[in-house]
């Protein structure tokens, strides 16, 4: 069972009179006394947006949140929420991942693991009493309904490439995601599976974002045939509307077998665009450079030849000084739609570096030179979605 729910309202301490925070703006004792008489207030506004809710068949909730605030304090974790399901409090454990979008905005993935089984349908209530150092009352209440899965099962759909044998079991999709289940059999002495990667390619050539890709953790070994069979479970984002088929594509990441070299160019805003080679996989095109007092912003596009599902491991840049020393630790990259994790379907990215040019001398921009991945075309399986 997986439930997908998209919500467009938000909870804000500014909108709830009970959540307004009064802070004395005075610093001295006398000023505090005077301001207490005239009741001076600073209003703190912290808004939480609940964007998506997924309830998985593993009895967990995955909630995507974002927040903005007008405070000067650095971001800290959300306070632990109070959660009710169908009006009853539930005990749970949590994990939280967050990423900074700007000085005032953050996006989060909040995972909830209930200690008891929750029904497929019901009502979920969630209240946060603290965000960062700000106390308040951010309350969400929403219905949860199970969505129908569309499933295509396959019998005897097997592809071979040398000693590799891929057998497709089924593809399943709903309003939240696409999941694919398949098995891979290979020779015990073949280490290819350690570098093997899988993608779903749409009929227009773009790939789907990969949510998760795991094996069952249990491999069946056949000593007689000297083979090992492993079952895989992959989850992907939904394809574009109108997509009639997808292709399960396999490749080997050959860069793990080689010592990589790098390319670098002078990051000169007066000499744009800048083409930065990534070797056999294509180029990165620097389209804009902005130097600020304490940061450097670099906008770039990838021209990667193979539609890899997320940003290619090498599709990243860093900055160097005139001595070719990396001076850009701690930077972040996002696509221009504001997503924290670039998804391959959009090939324009913004990198934010906590460093500026050295005096009047611009920095250098660098990237790795990658070999082209080894495509396993014989393992390709085309999957119709309009059946």
C-alpha positions as CSV (number, residue, x, y, z in Angstrom):
1,X,0.0,0.0,0.0
2,X,1.3,3.4,-0.9
3,X,-0.6,6.6,-0.4
4,X,0.2,9.8,-2.2
5,X,-1.2,13.1,-1.0
6,X,-0.4,16.6,-2.2
7,X,-1.4,19.5,0.0
8,X,-1.3,23.2,-0.9
9,X,-2.0,24.9,2.5
10,X,0.5,25.9,5.0
11,X,0.9,26.6,8.7
12,X,2.4,29.8,10.0
13,X,3.1,31.2,13.4
14,X,2.2,34.6,11.9
15,X,-1.3,33.4,11.0
16,X,-2.0,32.0,14.5
17,X,-2.4,34.7,17.2
18,X,-1.5,32.2,19.8
19,X,1.9,31.7,18.1
20,X,3.0,35.3,18.0
21,X,6.3,35.9,19.8
22,X,7.1,39.1,21.6
23,X,10.8,39.9,21.9
24,X,12.1,43.0,23.6
25,X,14.3,44.9,21.2
26,X,16.1,46.7,24.1
27,X,19.5,45.7,25.3
28,X,20.0,47.6,28.5
29,X,18.0,47.2,31.7
30,X,16.6,50.8,31.6
31,X,15.5,50.4,27.9
32,X,13.8,47.1,28.8
33,X,11.8,48.8,31.5
34,X,10.7,51.7,29.3
35,X,9.8,49.4,26.4
36,X,7.8,47.1,28.7
37,X,5.5,50.1,29.4
38,X,4.8,50.7,25.7
39,X,4.6,47.0,24.8
40,X,7.0,47.0,21.9
41,X,7.0,43.7,19.9
42,X,8.9,42.0,17.1
43,X,6.8,39.5,15.3
44,X,8.5,36.3,14.3
45,X,7.0,34.7,11.2
46,X,8.0,31.1,10.5
47,X,6.0,29.3,7.9
48,X,6.0,25.5,7.2
49,X,4.7,24.2,3.9
50,X,3.7,20.6,3.7
51,X,4.2,19.6,0.0
52,X,3.8,15.8,-0.2
53,X,2.9,12.9,2.0
54,X,3.6,9.3,1.1
55,X,2.5,6.3,3.3
56,X,4.5,3.2,2.1
57,X,3.7,-0.4,2.4
58,X,6.5,-0.7,4.9
59,X,4.4,1.2,7.4
60,X,6.3,4.5,7.2
61,X,5.4,8.0,6.2
62,X,7.6,10.1,4.0
63,X,6.7,13.8,4.2
64,X,8.3,16.6,2.2
65,X,8.3,20.0,3.9
66,X,9.7,23.4,3.2
67,X,9.9,26.5,5.5
68,X,10.7,30.2,5.4
69,X,11.3,32.6,8.2
70,X,12.2,36.2,8.9
71,X,14.6,35.4,11.7
72,X,18.4,35.9,11.7
73,X,19.1,32.6,13.5
74,X,20.7,29.7,11.7
75,X,18.6,26.7,10.8
76,X,18.2,24.0,13.3
77,X,16.1,20.8,13.2
78,X,12.4,20.8,13.5
79,X,11.0,20.0,16.9
80,X,9.5,16.5,17.3
81,X,5.9,16.7,16.2
82,X,2.8,15.2,17.9
83,X,1.1,12.8,15.5
84,X,-2.4,11.3,15.6
85,X,-3.9,8.8,13.2
86,X,-7.7,8.5,13.2
87,X,-7.7,10.6,16.4
88,X,-5.3,8.4,18.3
89,X,-1.8,9.3,19.4
90,X,0.9,7.1,17.8
91,X,4.4,6.3,19.0
92,X,7.0,6.6,16.3
93,X,10.7,7.2,15.5
94,X,11.8,9.8,12.9
95,X,14.6,10.9,10.7
96,X,15.1,14.3,9.0
97,X,17.1,15.4,6.0
98,X,17.3,19.1,5.2
99,X,19.0,21.4,2.7
100,X,19.4,25.1,2.6
101,X,17.8,26.9,-0.4
102,X,18.5,30.4,0.7
103,X,19.3,32.3,3.9
104,X,15.6,32.2,4.8
105,X,14.3,29.0,3.1
106,X,14.9,25.3,3.7
107,X,13.5,22.1,2.3
108,X,13.1,18.9,4.3
109,X,12.3,15.2,4.0
110,X,10.8,14.0,7.2
111,X,10.4,10.3,7.7
112,X,8.1,8.8,10.3
113,X,8.2,5.2,11.4
114,X,5.1,4.3,13.5
115,X,5.6,1.6,16.1
116,X,2.2,0.1,15.3
117,X,0.5,-0.7,12.0
118,X,-1.5,2.1,10.6
119,X,-4.7,1.6,8.5
120,X,-4.7,2.1,4.8
121,X,-7.2,4.9,5.0
122,X,-7.8,7.5,7.7
123,X,-7.0,11.0,9.0
124,X,-3.5,12.1,9.9
125,X,-2.9,15.0,12.3
126,X,0.6,16.5,12.9
127,X,1.5,19.4,15.1
128,X,5.0,21.0,15.4
129,X,5.6,23.1,18.5
130,X,9.0,24.3,17.6
131,X,11.0,25.2,14.5
132,X,14.6,26.2,15.1
133,X,14.5,28.2,18.3
134,X,11.0,29.5,17.7
135,X,8.1,28.0,19.6
136,X,4.6,28.0,18.1
137,X,1.8,25.9,16.8
138,X,2.1,24.6,13.3
139,X,-0.8,22.2,12.8
140,X,-1.7,20.0,9.8
141,X,-4.7,17.7,9.4
142,X,-5.4,15.8,6.2
143,X,-7.2,12.7,5.0
144,X,-5.1,9.7,3.9
145,X,-6.5,7.5,1.1
146,X,-4.9,4.5,-0.6
147,X,-4.4,4.9,-4.3
148,X,-4.8,2.2,-6.9
149,X,-1.7,0.7,-8.4
150,X,-1.4,-0.1,-12.1
151,X,0.6,-3.3,-12.4
152,X,2.0,-5.0,-15.4
153,X,3.4,-8.5,-14.7
154,X,5.8,-10.2,-17.0
155,X,6.5,-13.9,-17.7
156,X,9.6,-15.1,-19.3
157,X,10.9,-11.7,-20.2
158,X,14.6,-12.4,-20.1
159,X,17.6,-10.6,-21.6
160,X,21.2,-11.8,-21.8
161,X,24.5,-10.1,-22.2
162,X,27.4,-12.5,-21.8
163,X,27.0,-14.2,-18.5
164,X,24.6,-11.5,-17.3
165,X,20.9,-12.5,-17.4
166,X,18.2,-10.0,-16.5
167,X,14.6,-11.2,-15.8
168,X,11.9,-8.6,-15.5
169,X,9.1,-9.5,-13.0
170,X,6.7,-6.4,-13.0
171,X,6.4,-2.7,-13.2
172,X,3.9,-0.8,-10.9
173,X,3.0,2.8,-10.8
174,X,0.5,5.1,-9.1
175,X,0.1,8.8,-8.3
176,X,3.4,8.8,-6.3
177,X,6.0,6.7,-8.1
178,X,7.0,4.0,-10.5
179,X,8.5,0.8,-9.1
180,X,10.3,-2.0,-11.0
181,X,11.1,-5.5,-9.8
182,X,13.7,-7.6,-11.6
183,X,16.4,-10.3,-11.0
184,X,20.0,-10.4,-12.2
185,X,21.9,-13.6,-12.6
186,X,25.6,-13.7,-13.3
187,X,28.8,-15.7,-12.9
188,X,30.2,-15.8,-9.3
189,X,33.5,-14.6,-10.6
190,X,32.0,-11.6,-12.4
191,X,32.3,-8.4,-10.3
192,X,30.3,-6.4,-12.7
193,X,27.3,-6.1,-10.4
194,X,29.3,-3.8,-8.1
195,X,29.4,-1.1,-10.9
196,X,26.1,-1.9,-12.5
197,X,23.4,0.8,-12.6
198,X,19.8,0.8,-13.9
199,X,17.6,3.6,-15.3
200,X,14.2,4.0,-16.8
201,X,14.3,6.0,-20.0
202,X,11.1,7.6,-21.4
203,X,10.2,7.4,-25.1
204,X,11.5,11.0,-25.6
205,X,15.0,10.0,-24.4
206,X,14.9,11.5,-20.9
207,X,15.4,9.4,-17.8
208,X,13.3,9.3,-14.7
209,X,14.7,10.4,-11.4
210,X,15.7,7.5,-9.3
211,X,14.2,7.5,-5.8
212,X,15.7,4.3,-4.5
213,X,17.5,1.3,-5.9
214,X,18.2,-1.7,-3.6
215,X,18.7,-5.4,-3.8
216,X,16.8,-7.8,-1.6
217,X,19.9,-8.4,0.5
218,X,19.6,-12.1,-0.2
219,X,21.4,-13.6,-3.1
220,X,20.8,-17.2,-4.3
221,X,24.1,-19.0,-5.1
222,X,24.1,-22.0,-7.4
223,X,27.4,-23.8,-6.8
224,X,26.7,-26.3,-9.6
225,X,26.4,-23.6,-12.2
226,X,28.7,-21.2,-10.4
227,X,26.1,-18.4,-10.6
228,X,24.5,-15.9,-8.2
229,X,21.0,-14.4,-8.6
230,X,20.0,-11.2,-6.9
231,X,16.6,-9.5,-6.8
232,X,16.4,-5.7,-7.2
233,X,13.7,-3.2,-6.3
234,X,13.9,0.2,-7.9
235,X,11.6,3.2,-7.4
236,X,11.5,6.1,-9.9
237,X,9.7,9.4,-10.3
238,X,6.6,9.5,-12.5
239,X,7.1,9.9,-16.3
240,X,5.9,12.9,-18.2
241,X,2.3,13.0,-19.2
242,X,1.7,11.2,-22.5
243,X,4.6,8.8,-22.1
244,X,3.6,5.5,-23.7
245,X,6.6,3.4,-22.9
246,X,9.8,3.3,-20.8
247,X,13.0,1.3,-21.3
248,X,14.8,-0.4,-18.5
249,X,18.4,0.5,-19.3
250,X,21.6,-0.9,-17.8
251,X,25.2,0.4,-17.9
252,X,28.5,-0.1,-16.1
253,X,30.1,2.9,-14.4
254,X,33.6,2.4,-15.9
255,X,35.1,5.5,-14.1
256,X,35.6,3.4,-11.0
257,X,38.2,1.4,-12.8
258,X,40.3,4.4,-13.9
259,X,42.3,7.2,-12.4
260,X,40.4,10.3,-13.3
261,X,42.0,13.5,-14.7
262,X,40.4,16.9,-14.5
263,X,39.8,19.9,-16.7
264,X,39.8,23.5,-15.6
265,X,39.1,26.9,-17.2
266,X,39.4,30.5,-16.0
267,X,36.1,31.6,-14.5
268,X,35.9,35.0,-16.2
269,X,32.4,36.6,-16.3
270,X,33.5,38.7,-19.3
271,X,34.2,35.6,-21.4
272,X,31.0,33.6,-21.4
273,X,29.9,31.0,-22.2
274,X,32.7,28.8,-20.9
275,X,32.8,25.2,-22.2
276,X,34.2,22.8,-19.6
277,X,35.0,19.3,-20.8
278,X,33.9,16.2,-18.9
279,X,35.6,13.9,-21.2
280,X,33.7,11.3,-23.1
281,X,30.4,11.9,-21.5
282,X,30.1,15.5,-22.8
283,X,30.6,19.1,-21.6
284,X,29.4,21.6,-19.0
285,X,28.6,25.0,-20.3
286,X,29.1,27.9,-17.8
287,X,26.5,30.5,-18.7
288,X,26.7,33.0,-15.8
289,X,29.1,34.0,-13.0
290,X,28.2,36.3,-10.2
291,X,30.8,37.4,-7.6
292,X,29.3,38.8,-4.4
293,X,30.9,39.9,-1.1
294,X,31.1,36.4,0.4
295,X,29.9,34.1,-2.3
296,X,30.3,33.1,-5.9
297,X,27.3,31.9,-7.9
298,X,27.9,29.8,-11.1
299,X,25.1,28.8,-13.4
300,X,25.8,26.0,-15.9
301,X,24.2,23.5,-18.2
302,X,25.2,19.9,-18.8
303,X,25.4,18.5,-22.3
304,X,25.8,14.9,-21.2
305,X,25.3,12.4,-24.0
306,X,23.7,9.7,-21.9
307,X,20.4,10.5,-20.0
308,X,21.6,9.4,-16.6
309,X,18.8,9.5,-14.0
310,X,20.3,12.0,-11.6
311,X,23.2,14.3,-11.8
312,X,26.1,12.3,-13.0
313,X,28.6,11.7,-10.3
314,X,31.0,13.9,-12.2
315,X,28.4,16.5,-13.2
316,X,29.7,18.7,-10.5
317,X,32.1,21.6,-10.5
318,X,34.5,23.1,-8.0
319,X,36.5,26.3,-7.8
320,X,40.3,26.6,-7.7
321,X,42.8,29.4,-7.1
322,X,45.5,30.4,-9.6
323,X,47.7,27.5,-8.2
324,X,44.9,25.0,-9.1
325,X,44.1,24.3,-5.4
326,X,40.5,23.5,-4.6
327,X,39.2,26.4,-2.5
328,X,35.4,25.6,-2.6
329,X,34.6,23.1,0.2
330,X,31.1,23.1,1.5
331,X,29.3,24.3,-1.6
332,X,25.8,23.3,-2.8
333,X,24.3,22.7,-6.2
334,X,20.7,22.8,-7.2
335,X,18.7,23.1,-10.4
336,X,17.1,26.4,-11.3
337,X,13.6,25.1,-10.4
338,X,14.7,25.2,-6.8
339,X,14.9,21.4,-6.3
340,X,17.7,20.5,-3.9
341,X,18.6,17.4,-5.7
342,X,19.0,18.0,-9.5
343,X,17.0,15.4,-11.4
344,X,18.5,15.1,-14.9
345,X,15.2,16.1,-16.5
346,X,16.3,19.7,-16.1
347,X,19.9,20.3,-17.2
348,X,20.5,23.8,-15.8
349,X,22.1,24.1,-12.4
350,X,23.1,26.8,-9.9
351,X,26.2,26.2,-7.7
352,X,26.7,28.4,-4.7
353,X,30.3,28.7,-3.3
354,X,31.3,30.3,0.0
355,X,34.3,32.1,-1.6
356,X,35.0,35.1,-3.8
357,X,37.6,35.9,-6.4
358,X,41.1,36.6,-5.1
359,X,41.5,40.4,-5.3
360,X,41.0,41.3,-9.0
361,X,41.9,37.8,-10.2
362,X,39.0,35.5,-11.1
363,X,39.0,31.9,-9.9
364,X,39.2,28.8,-12.0
365,X,36.3,26.3,-12.5
366,X,37.2,22.6,-12.7
367,X,35.5,19.2,-13.3
368,X,36.4,15.6,-13.7
369,X,37.1,14.0,-17.1
370,X,34.9,10.8,-17.3
371,X,34.9,7.8,-19.6
372,X,31.7,7.0,-21.3
373,X,29.7,4.3,-19.4
374,X,29.7,0.9,-20.9
375,X,26.1,0.4,-22.2
376,X,24.6,-3.1,-21.9
377,X,22.3,-2.7,-24.8
378,X,21.5,-6.4,-24.9
379,X,19.8,-6.1,-21.5
380,X,17.5,-3.3,-22.6
381,X,13.8,-4.1,-22.0
382,X,11.1,-1.9,-23.5
383,X,8.0,-1.6,-21.3
384,X,4.6,-0.3,-22.7
385,X,2.5,1.7,-20.3
386,X,-0.6,2.1,-22.4
387,X,-1.8,-1.6,-22.1
